[in-house]
Amino acid sequence: MSYGPNTPDLSDAPLILLTRYCAGLSQRDIPVEQPAKFDLVINLTTAKALGLTIPPTLLARADEVIE
């Protein structure tokens, strides 16, 4: 099970910062940004190998379920 920032959103962040810097903003004027979207990914194959049972309510909340 993993809960973390959405990877495609993170890959866009350096480009956005570079665009702001090239637009004339100084480094101190560019704010530090936190990830906006987080994903919950559950690997059922690994859970089964470990003898874990994942509740259906948690599976329903997951953004991705690996079987």
The first five atom37 places (N, CA, C, CB, O) and aatype in JSON, in Angstrom:
{
  "aatype": [12, 15, 18, 7, 14, 2, 16, 14, 3, 10, 15, 3, 0, 14, 10, 9, 10, 10, 16, 1, 18, 4, 0, 7, 10, 15, 5, 1, 3, 9, 14, 19, 6, 5, 14, 0, 11, 13, 3, 10, 19, 9, 2, 10, 16, 16, 0, 11, 0, 10, 7, 10, 16, 9, 14, 14, 16, 10, 10, 0, 1, 0, 3, 6, 19, 9, 6],
  "atom_mask": [
    [1, 1, 1, 1, 1],
    [1, 1, 1, 1, 1],
    [1, 1, 1, 1, 1],
    [1, 1, 1, 0, 1],
    [1, 1, 1, 1, 1],
    [1, 1, 1, 1, 1],
    [1, 1, 1, 1, 1],
    [1, 1, 1, 1, 1],
    [1, 1, 1, 1, 1],
    [1, 1, 1, 1, 1],
    [1, 1, 1, 1, 1],
    [1, 1, 1, 1, 1],
    [1, 1, 1, 1, 1],
    [1, 1, 1, 1, 1],
    [1, 1, 1, 1, 1],
    [1, 1, 1, 1, 1],
    [1, 1, 1, 1, 1],
    [1, 1, 1, 1, 1],
    [1, 1, 1, 1, 1],
    [1, 1, 1, 1, 1],
    [1, 1, 1, 1, 1],
    [1, 1, 1, 1, 1],
    [1, 1, 1, 1, 1],
    [1, 1, 1, 0, 1],
    [1, 1, 1, 1, 1],
    [1, 1, 1, 1, 1],
    [1, 1, 1, 1, 1],
    [1, 1, 1, 1, 1],
    [1, 1, 1, 1, 1],
    [1, 1, 1, 1, 1],
    [1, 1, 1, 1, 1],
    [1, 1, 1, 1, 1],
    [1, 1, 1, 1, 1],
    [1, 1, 1, 1, 1],
    [1, 1, 1, 1, 1],
    [1, 1, 1, 1, 1],
    [1, 1, 1, 1, 1],
    [1, 1, 1, 1, 1],
    [1, 1, 1, 1, 1],
    [1, 1, 1, 1, 1],
    [1, 1, 1, 1, 1],
    [1, 1, 1, 1, 1],
    [1, 1, 1, 1, 1],
    [1, 1, 1, 1, 1],
    [1, 1, 1, 1, 1],
    [1, 1, 1, 1, 1],
    [1, 1, 1, 1, 1],
    [1, 1, 1, 1, 1],
    [1, 1, 1, 1, 1],
    [1, 1, 1, 1, 1],
    [1, 1, 1, 0, 1],
    [1, 1, 1, 1, 1],
    [1, 1, 1, 1, 1],
    [1, 1, 1, 1, 1],
    [1, 1, 1, 1, 1],
    [1, 1, 1, 1, 1],
    [1, 1, 1, 1, 1],
    [1, 1, 1, 1, 1],
    [1, 1, 1, 1, 1],
    [1, 1, 1, 1, 1],
    [1, 1, 1, 1, 1],
    [1, 1, 1, 1, 1],
    [1, 1, 1, 1, 1],
    [1, 1, 1, 1, 1],
    [1, 1, 1, 1, 1],
    [1, 1, 1, 1, 1],
    [1, 1, 1, 1, 1]
  ],
  "atom_positions": [
    [[0.85, -1.16, 0.0], [0.0, 0.0, 0.0], [0.91, 1.23, 0.0], [-0.98, -0.01, 1.22], [1.92, 1.28, 0.7]],
    [[0.52, 2.2, -0.8], [1.29, 3.43, -0.9], [0.35, 4.62, -0.99], [2.24, 3.38, -2.13], [-0.65, 4.59, -1.71]],
    [[0.69, 5.67, -0.25], [-0.06, 6.92, -0.32], [0.96, 8.02, -0.55], [-0.91, 7.17, 0.99], [1.78, 8.31, 0.32]],
    [[0.91, 8.63, -1.72], [1.9, 9.65, -2.02], [1.44, 10.57, -3.14], [0.0, 0.0, 0.0], [0.36, 10.4, -3.69]],
    [[2.28, 11.54, -3.46], [1.91, 12.51, -4.48], [1.74, 11.86, -5.85], [2.95, 13.61, -4.55], [2.41, 10.88, -6.17]],
    [[0.85, 12.43, -6.63], [0.59, 11.96, -7.97], [1.83, 12.22, -8.83], [-0.67, 12.65, -8.57], [2.25, 13.37, -8.97]],
    [[2.4, 11.18, -9.42], [3.66, 11.3, -10.15], [3.58, 12.21, -11.38], [4.12, 9.93, -10.58], [4.47, 13.03, -11.56]],
    [[2.55, 12.11, -12.23], [2.5, 13.04, -13.37], [2.45, 14.51, -12.95], [1.3, 12.73, -14.23], [3.02, 15.36, -13.63]],
    [[1.8, 14.81, -11.85], [1.75, 16.19, -11.37], [3.14, 16.66, -10.96], [0.77, 16.32, -10.19], [3.48, 17.83, -11.16]],
    [[3.94, 15.78, -10.38], [5.29, 16.15, -9.95], [6.21, 16.42, -11.13], [5.88, 15.05, -9.09], [7.1, 17.26, -11.03]],
    [[6.0, 15.73, -12.23], [6.88, 15.93, -13.38], [6.65, 17.28, -14.05], [6.66, 14.81, -14.4], [7.52, 17.77, -14.76]],
    [[5.49, 17.9, -13.83], [5.22, 19.21, -14.4], [5.81, 20.34, -13.56], [3.72, 19.41, -14.53], [6.0, 21.44, -14.08]],
    [[6.09, 20.11, -12.3], [6.54, 21.15, -11.38], [7.83, 21.85, -11.84], [6.75, 20.57, -10.01], [7.87, 23.08, -11.82]],
    [[8.88, 21.13, -12.26], [10.09, 21.84, -12.69], [9.85, 22.76, -13.9], [11.18, 20.84, -13.03], [10.44, 23.83, -14.0]],
    [[8.99, 22.32, -14.8], [8.69, 23.15, -15.98], [7.97, 24.44, -15.58], [7.84, 22.35, -16.98], [8.24, 25.51, -16.12]],
    [[7.06, 24.32, -14.63], [6.33, 25.5, -14.15], [7.29, 26.48, -13.47], [5.2, 25.09, -13.16], [7.21, 27.69, -13.69]],
    [[8.21, 25.95, -12.66], [9.19, 26.81, -11.99], [10.11, 27.49, -13.01], [10.02, 26.0, -10.99], [10.41, 28.68, -12.87]],
    [[10.55, 26.75, -14.02], [11.41, 27.32, -15.05], [10.68, 28.4, -15.83], [11.9, 26.23, -16.01], [11.27, 29.43, -16.16]],
    [[9.41, 28.18, -16.13], [8.61, 29.17, -16.84], [8.5, 30.47, -16.04], [7.22, 28.62, -17.15], [8.61, 31.56, -16.6]],
    [[8.28, 30.34, -14.75], [8.18, 31.54, -13.89], [9.51, 32.28, -13.82], [7.72, 31.15, -12.47], [9.56, 33.51, -13.84]],
    [[10.61, 31.5, -13.74], [11.93, 32.11, -13.67], [12.25, 32.83, -14.97], [13.0, 31.05, -13.36], [12.78, 33.94, -14.95]],
    [[11.93, 32.21, -16.1], [12.18, 32.83, -17.41], [11.28, 34.04, -17.65], [11.97, 31.81, -18.53], [11.61, 34.91, -18.45]],
    [[10.14, 34.1, -16.95], [9.23, 35.24, -17.09], [9.74, 36.47, -16.33], [7.84, 34.86, -16.58], [9.15, 37.54, -16.4]],
    [[10.83, 36.3, -15.6], [11.43, 37.44, -14.92], [11.3, 37.44, -13.41], [0.0, 0.0, 0.0], [11.81, 38.35, -12.75]],
    [[10.63, 36.46, -12.83], [10.54, 36.41, -11.38], [11.88, 35.97, -10.79], [9.41, 35.44, -10.93], [12.55, 35.1, -11.35]],
    [[12.27, 36.58, -9.69], [13.51, 36.15, -9.04], [13.22, 34.88, -8.24], [14.09, 37.27, -8.12], [12.07, 34.57, -7.94]],
    [[14.26, 34.16, -7.91], [14.09, 32.9, -7.19], [13.39, 33.09, -5.85], [15.45, 32.24, -6.98], [12.63, 32.22, -5.42]],
    [[13.63, 34.2, -5.2], [13.01, 34.41, -3.88], [11.52, 34.73, -3.99], [13.72, 35.54, -3.15], [10.79, 34.58, -3.01]],
    [[11.07, 35.16, -5.18], [9.66, 35.48, -5.38], [8.82, 34.29, -5.82], [9.53, 36.58, -6.4], [7.59, 34.37, -5.87]],
    [[9.48, 33.18, -6.15], [8.76, 31.99, -6.59], [8.45, 31.16, -5.35], [9.59, 31.16, -7.65], [9.37, 30.71, -4.66]],
    [[7.17, 30.93, -5.05], [6.83, 30.21, -3.82], [7.13, 28.72, -3.92], [5.35, 30.41, -3.5], [7.14, 28.13, -5.0]],
    [[7.39, 28.13, -2.77], [7.55, 26.68, -2.68], [6.16, 26.08, -2.73], [8.33, 26.25, -1.37], [5.28, 26.48, -1.97]],
    [[5.95, 25.12, -3.62], [4.63, 24.53, -3.77], [4.62, 23.09, -3.29], [4.18, 24.6, -5.22], [5.58, 22.34, -3.47]],
    [[3.53, 22.73, -2.67], [3.31, 21.37, -2.21], [2.51, 20.61, -3.26], [2.57, 21.36, -0.84], [1.76, 21.22, -4.03]],
    [[2.66, 19.29, -3.32], [1.82, 18.52, -4.24], [0.34, 18.75, -3.92], [2.16, 17.02, -4.17], [-0.04, 18.85, -2.76]],
    [[-0.47, 18.82, -4.97], [-1.89, 19.09, -4.78], [-2.72, 17.81, -4.76], [-2.4, 20.01, -5.89], [-3.79, 17.77, -4.15]],
    [[-2.24, 16.76, -5.41], [-3.02, 15.53, -5.5], [-2.19, 14.35, -4.98], [-3.48, 15.28, -6.95], [-1.02, 14.19, -5.34]],
    [[-2.81, 13.54, -4.15], [-2.18, 12.35, -3.61], [-2.98, 11.13, -4.04], [-2.07, 12.42, -2.06], [-4.2, 11.18, -4.14]],
    [[-2.29, 10.03, -4.29], [-2.93, 8.79, -4.72], [-2.71, 7.69, -3.69], [-2.39, 8.36, -6.1], [-1.66, 7.59, -3.07]],
    [[-3.74, 6.86, -3.54], [-3.65, 5.67, -2.71], [-3.62, 4.47, -3.65], [-4.85, 5.57, -1.69], [-4.57, 4.24, -4.41]],
    [[-2.53, 3.7, -3.6], [-2.36, 2.53, -4.45], [-2.23, 1.31, -3.55], [-1.12, 2.67, -5.4], [-1.43, 1.3, -2.61]],
    [[-3.0, 0.27, -3.85], [-2.98, -0.96, -3.05], [-2.6, -2.12, -3.95], [-4.36, -1.22, -2.37], [-3.19, -2.32, -5.01]],
    [[-1.6, -2.89, -3.53], [-1.16, -4.06, -4.27], [-1.74, -5.3, -3.58], [0.41, -4.13, -4.35], [-1.25, -5.72, -2.53]],
    [[-2.79, -5.87, -4.19], [-3.46, -7.02, -3.59], [-2.59, -8.28, -3.64], [-4.77, -7.28, -4.3], [-2.7, -9.14, -2.77]],
    [[-1.74, -8.4, -4.67], [-0.86, -9.57, -4.77], [0.09, -9.63, -3.58], [-0.07, -9.54, -6.1], [0.28, -10.69, -2.99]],
    [[0.68, -8.51, -3.25], [1.6, -8.44, -2.11], [0.85, -8.64, -0.8], [2.35, -7.1, -2.09], [1.33, -9.34, 0.1]],
    [[-0.32, -8.03, -0.69], [-1.12, -8.19, 0.53], [-1.47, -9.67, 0.76], [-2.42, -7.35, 0.44], [-1.4, -10.17, 1.88]],
    [[-1.83, -10.35, -0.31], [-2.17, -11.77, -0.19], [-0.94, -12.58, 0.2], [-2.75, -12.3, -1.52], [-1.04, -13.49, 1.03]],
    [[0.23, -12.27, -0.37], [1.47, -12.98, -0.04], [1.85, -12.78, 1.42], [2.61, -12.51, -0.94], [2.46, -13.65, 2.03]],
    [[1.49, -11.62, 1.98], [1.79, -11.33, 3.39], [0.7, -11.82, 4.33], [1.98, -9.84, 3.57], [0.83, -11.73, 5.55]],
    [[-0.37, -12.35, 3.75], [-1.48, -12.84, 4.57], [-2.38, -11.75, 5.1], [0.0, 0.0, 0.0], [-3.03, -11.93, 6.12]],
    [[-2.41, -10.62, 4.42], [-3.23, -9.48, 4.86], [-4.55, -9.46, 4.1], [-2.47, -8.15, 4.66], [-4.63, -9.81, 2.92]],
    [[-5.57, -9.04, 4.8], [-6.88, -8.84, 4.18], [-7.18, -7.36, 4.18], [-7.99, -9.65, 4.92], [-7.19, -6.71, 5.23]],
    [[-7.43, -6.83, 3.0], [-7.73, -5.4, 2.87], [-9.24, -5.22, 2.9], [-7.12, -4.8, 1.54], [-9.94, -5.84, 2.1]],
    [[-9.75, -4.39, 3.8], [-11.2, -4.18, 3.89], [-11.76, -3.59, 2.6], [-11.52, -3.27, 5.07], [-11.11, -2.77, 1.95]],
    [[-12.96, -4.0, 2.22], [-13.58, -3.48, 0.99], [-13.74, -1.96, 0.99], [-14.94, -4.12, 0.79], [-13.67, -1.34, -0.07]],
    [[-13.95, -1.37, 2.14], [-14.1, 0.09, 2.19], [-12.8, 0.79, 1.8], [-14.54, 0.54, 3.6], [-12.82, 1.84, 1.15]],
    [[-11.67, 0.21, 2.18], [-10.38, 0.78, 1.82], [-10.1, 0.58, 0.33], [-9.25, 0.15, 2.66], [-9.56, 1.46, -0.33]],
    [[-10.48, -0.58, -0.19], [-10.33, -0.83, -1.63], [-11.17, 0.14, -2.45], [-10.73, -2.28, -1.96], [-10.75, 0.57, -3.52]],
    [[-12.35, 0.48, -1.95], [-13.22, 1.42, -2.66], [-12.62, 2.83, -2.7], [-14.6, 1.46, -1.99], [-12.87, 3.58, -3.65]],
    [[-11.84, 3.18, -1.7], [-11.23, 4.51, -1.65], [-9.94, 4.62, -2.46], [-10.94, 4.87, -0.23], [-9.5, 5.72, -2.77]],
    [[-9.35, 3.48, -2.82], [-8.07, 3.47, -3.52], [-8.21, 4.07, -4.92], [-7.52, 2.04, -3.61], [-9.22, 3.87, -5.6]],
    [[-7.17, 4.81, -5.32], [-7.14, 5.36, -6.68], [-6.74, 4.29, -7.68], [-6.17, 6.56, -6.75], [-7.15, 4.32, -8.84]],
    [[-5.93, 3.34, -7.22], [-5.49, 2.24, -8.09], [-5.33, 0.98, -7.26], [-4.14, 2.6, -8.82], [-4.79, 1.02, -6.15]],
    [[-5.81, -0.14, -7.8], [-5.67, -1.44, -7.13], [-4.92, -2.35, -8.1], [-7.07, -2.06, -6.72], [-5.37, -2.59, -9.22]],
    [[-3.78, -2.86, -7.64], [-2.97, -3.77, -8.45], [-3.33, -5.17, -8.04], [-1.43, -3.5, -8.27], [-3.25, -5.53, -6.86]],
    [[-3.73, -5.98, -9.03], [-4.15, -7.36, -8.72], [-3.14, -8.36, -9.22], [-5.51, -7.66, -9.31], [-3.33, -9.56, -9.05]]
  ]
}
